[in-house]
Amino acid sequence: MMHTLKRINFLKLKQMVVKFIPETVPEPDEITAIMEGRKGREEHGTIPHEAINWE
């Protein structure tokens, strides 16, 4: 039983670590999202941080 618990903890740890390791090649939808964001900023600009009503 102890071996099983260690394996479960190892698998959880592995899942957490893999989640935060960046991929070396972006997925096609990630590239599309980046391009859409760039286009949106070109067309509409950005909003200064101090112009946002945070309340």
Secondary structure, DSSP 4 states (H G I P E B T S, - for coil): -HHHHHHHHHHHHHHHHHHTSPPSS--HHHHHHHHHHHHHHHHH----GGGS---
